Amino acid sequence: MALRTFVNQDGTLWNVWNVVPTLVHNDRKVALSTGMTSGWLCFECDGVKRRIVPVPSGWEEWSDDELATALATAQSVERRLPPEVPAVEAT
C-alpha cells in the first residue's frame, strides 16, 4: 500500500492511498460493490473520504496538481458506523 500526501489548491492537506480489500472483516465476509474487489484509491482529509474505483495506474508518481484533479472527480464516501451491539442488562 502506497501512501502520499499533498496540499490541494485551497490549502488543505490530503492523504491518498490505495486500498487492497481482503474481503473478510472481523471473521465476516464483506460484500463489495461491483468493481471494488480489485481495490480503490482513497483520499482523506479531516475525516472526509473520497474514492476512485479502480486504482488509476501510476498514481504514485502523479504530481500534486494531478492528485488534486483526481480528487475533484473522486466519489464522496459516507462514513458507515458499525452495527450497534445490544446492551446486556445486569440482573
C-alpha positions as CSV (number, residue, x, y, z in Angstrom):
1,M,0.0,0.0,0.0
2,A,1.5,3.3,-1.1
3,L,0.7,6.5,0.9
4,R,1.0,10.0,-0.4
5,T,0.2,13.4,1.0
6,F,-0.4,16.6,-1.0
7,V,-1.8,20.1,-0.5
8,N,-4.9,20.9,-2.5
9,Q,-5.3,24.3,-4.2
10,D,-7.4,25.5,-1.3
11,G,-4.5,24.8,1.1
12,T,-5.9,21.6,2.7
13,L,-3.6,18.6,3.3
14,W,-4.9,15.3,1.9
15,N,-3.7,11.8,2.4
16,V,-4.0,9.4,-0.5
17,W,-3.5,5.6,-0.5
18,N,-4.6,2.6,-2.4
19,V,-6.9,0.2,-0.7
20,V,-6.5,-3.5,-1.2
21,P,-9.5,-5.3,0.2
22,T,-9.2,-8.7,2.0
23,L,-12.9,-9.4,1.7
24,V,-13.0,-10.5,5.4
25,H,-13.5,-8.2,8.4
26,N,-13.9,-9.4,11.9
27,D,-14.4,-13.0,10.7
28,R,-17.3,-11.9,8.5
29,K,-17.2,-12.0,4.7
30,V,-17.5,-8.4,3.3
31,A,-19.6,-7.7,0.3
32,L,-18.2,-5.1,-2.1
33,S,-19.8,-3.2,-4.9
34,T,-19.0,-4.2,-8.4
35,G,-15.5,-3.2,-9.4
36,M,-14.3,-2.7,-5.9
37,T,-12.9,-6.2,-5.4
38,S,-9.6,-5.0,-7.1
39,G,-9.3,-2.1,-4.8
40,W,-9.7,1.7,-4.9
41,L,-7.8,4.9,-4.4
42,C,-8.8,6.6,-1.1
43,F,-8.4,10.4,-0.4
44,E,-8.8,11.5,3.3
45,C,-8.8,14.9,5.0
46,D,-10.1,15.7,8.4
47,G,-12.4,12.7,8.4
48,V,-13.8,13.4,4.9
49,K,-13.1,10.5,2.5
50,R,-13.4,10.2,-1.3
51,R,-12.5,7.3,-3.6
52,I,-11.7,6.4,-7.2
53,V,-12.5,2.9,-8.4
54,P,-10.4,1.3,-9.8
55,V,-7.0,2.5,-8.7
56,P,-5.5,4.6,-11.5
57,S,-2.3,3.1,-12.9
58,G,0.8,5.1,-12.0
59,W,-1.0,7.4,-9.4
60,E,2.0,7.1,-7.1
61,E,4.1,9.2,-9.5
62,W,1.4,11.9,-10.1
63,S,2.2,15.5,-9.3
64,D,0.2,17.3,-6.6
65,D,-1.8,19.0,-9.4
66,E,-2.7,15.6,-10.9
67,L,-3.8,14.4,-7.5
68,A,-5.9,17.5,-7.0
69,T,-7.5,16.9,-10.4
70,A,-8.3,13.3,-9.4
71,L,-9.7,14.4,-6.1
72,A,-12.1,16.8,-7.8
73,T,-13.6,13.8,-9.7
74,A,-13.5,11.3,-6.8
75,Q,-16.7,10.0,-5.3
76,S,-17.6,11.1,-1.8
77,V,-17.8,8.3,0.8
78,E,-20.3,8.4,3.6
79,R,-19.0,7.1,6.9
80,R,-20.6,3.9,8.0
81,L,-20.8,3.2,11.7
82,P,-20.5,-0.4,12.8
83,P,-23.8,-2.0,13.8
84,E,-24.8,-1.3,17.4
85,V,-24.4,-4.2,19.8
86,P,-27.4,-4.6,22.0
87,A,-26.8,-3.7,25.6
88,V,-26.8,-6.5,28.1
89,E,-28.9,-5.8,31.1
90,A,-27.4,-6.6,34.5
91,T,-29.6,-8.9,36.6
